[in-house]
């Protein structure tokens, strides 16, 4: 089953991008529809498997979040976000692949490639920090967009999620630091992220109350 799933994914990418096939006999199947909205089950599955939400949200919270998400289709070469921009969304990749690059004094450097199941842009959305990288679609890309208002709603109804989200984000940052051979204290990182989240969303809560 794993091999079949992998081969089907490869075939989909070939069809989506009109790449030549290396064999002369193939089974023709229609290309995936990137304009079709995701089924409810696909949205729930995406939220259930996304690292940020997998261990933090219960079924009721995932249902509430699913109702506030919307799909987006990005053409090959399209830019999902740019380094330095302010954030009001994050994304879960449903199909396709995206290149993550950063601008350095020596030029543009690719640091990662995101594929189905990956969450993109969560740190900026959660802390209010500018985007740290540019994300460009390597293939036709289908993503689930999670907006700031949806996260605000969750945090208002379940304040305990502040600590749970900060714990997951800190773990992600620690993994990145380890990959770059940087030493960081996990408690300090988690506390710093929590403080930024509390400050960022408290301002948003006050602004909404004054409207």
N, C-alpha and C positions, 0 to 999 in steps of 0.2 A: 504493500500500500504506500509506503514512503517513496519508493522509486516511482510509482505511477504519479503521485502528487507532484514530485519534482519534475518529471518529464512533461506533465501537463502545463506546469508553470513556465517551463522553458518554451514550449510550443506557443503559449499565449503571448509571450514577449516577442517571439519571432513574427507572429501574425500582426500584433499591434504596430510594430515598427517596420513592416514590409521587408524583413531581412531575408536574404536567400537561404534556402534550406540545403543542407549538405547531402541529401539523399534524393533519389528520383521517385520513390514510391512512398506516399504519405496518405494518411487518412485525413480528409478535409473536414474541418469543423468551423463553425462560424466564430469570428473573433469576439472577445468579450465586449459587452456594451458598457462603455465608460459613462454614457449619459444616463443610464438607468439608476434610479435611486436605490440605495442599499435596502435590503429587506430588514425588518425589525430584528430578526434573529442575527443577522450579520452585524448590526450595530451593537446589540447586546454582547455578542461574542467578542467584538473588537474591544469593548470596554472591559470585559471580564479578563481578557488576556493581556491588556496593556499594563506594563510594569507599575505605572503610577496608581492605577485603580484596582489592580488584581487583589491586593491584600488590604486595601483601605476601605473599599465601599462594600456595603451589603447589597443584597438583591434589590431592595426597595430604593436605595440611593442610586444604583446603576440604572434602574428604570426611569427615575426622575431625570438623571443626566442624559439618558438616551433620548428623551423627548425634547431636550434642548439642543441637541447636536444637529448638524446638517452636513450633507456630503458635498464635496467639491471635486471637479475634474480639472486637472492641470495638464496642458499639452506638453509633449516632449520639448525640453528646453525652457519651459516656463519657470519663473522664479516664485517660489512659495513664500520666502521671506528673505530679507537682506540684513547683513551685518550692520549693527548700529541703530536699526529701527526700533521704535517702541512697540510693545507687544500687547495685543488684546485677544489673541487666540493661540491655541496649540493644536496639533494635528496628530491623528493616528493614521498610519499608512494602511489602506485596505488592499491596494494592488499597485504594482509597479515598483520603481526604485528611484531614489533621489541622492544626489551628490551633496555632501556637506563640505563647504570650503570656508577658509578664513583668509582675510587679507593681512599679510605680514609685510615688514619692511623690504623683504626680498621678492615679494610677489604673492600671487594667489596659490594657496596650498590646500589640497583636498585632505581632509582629516578622517572622513568616514563615508560610508554609503548606507543609507537607510532603506529598508525593504518592508514588506508586509508585516504588520504587528508592531512596528517601532513607533514610539511617541517622539514627536519633534516639537521643540519650542516650549516645553513645559516649564523650564527654569525661569525664563523671562516672564511668562504669563503669571507665574506664582509669586515672583518677588518684585516685579516691576522693573527689573534690570533690562537694558537694551539687548537686542539680539546679539549673540556672540558669533554668529556664523551666517553665511548665505546658503540657502537650500534651493537647489535647481533640479528639476525633473530630468532624470536620465532616460526614462521611457514615459509613455503616457501614464499619468499618475492619478489614482483615485484615493482621496483622503476623507477622513471624518473630522470635521472642524468642531472644536470645543471652545466656546467663547468665554470671555471673562464673566459675563452675567451668569452663565450656568454654574461656574465655580463659586461665585459669590453666593448664589442661592444655596448651594450645598453647605458652605461654611456658616451661613447664617443659621440654618436649621440644625447643623451638627458641628458645633465649634471644636469638638474633639478631633476633627479632621485636620486642623492646623498642625497638631503634633504628628499625626500619622503621615500626612503629606511631607512634612519637613524631614521625617525619618527616611522616607523613600528617596527623596531628592538628595539628601546627604549621602546616602549609600551610592547613588549614581555619581555624585561628585567625587567621592572617595575612589571609586573605580577609575574615573578619568585621571585623577591625580596619580594613582598607582601606575597607570599605563604610561604616564609622562615622568615617572620616577620622582614624583614630588611627595613629600611626607606631610600629612595633615592629621590633626586630631579630630576624630569622628564626633566627639561631643561638642567641640568648638564649632565645627562645620554645621552640625545640626542646629545648634543654638543660634548661629548667625542667620541661617536660612529661615528659622522660625521667626526671629525678630523682624526680618525683612517682610515676610508674609503678613505678620500681624500689623505692621506699619502700613504696608501697601493696601491691604483690604480694609483696614479701619478707616483710611481716608476715603475709600470708595463707599463704605457704608455711610459715613457722615455726609458725603456729597449727595447720596441718594435720599437720605432723610430730609435734607434741606430743600429738595425739589418740591 
